[in-house]
Amino acid sequence: ERLTSQIADTIVKVLEPRGVAVILEAEHLCMTMRGIKKPGSKIVTSAMRGLFRQRAATRAEFLTLIGKR
């Protein structure tokens, strides 16, 4: 979760856009190597900044578009 926020915050800081949306899908190594031992376990996190956080319609459009990939 922290990495997703760091990516979004860095984009905001460097590029100063009106909005940033970051969706990150990764394999959770602690679930693969310890405890549950379930290889291939994926986790999806998101971070929304600016217009994507403020406007539900903008956020919904983004999520719809990436869902079609």
Order of alpha helices (4+ residues) and beta strands (2+ residues): alpha-beta-alpha-beta-alpha-alpha
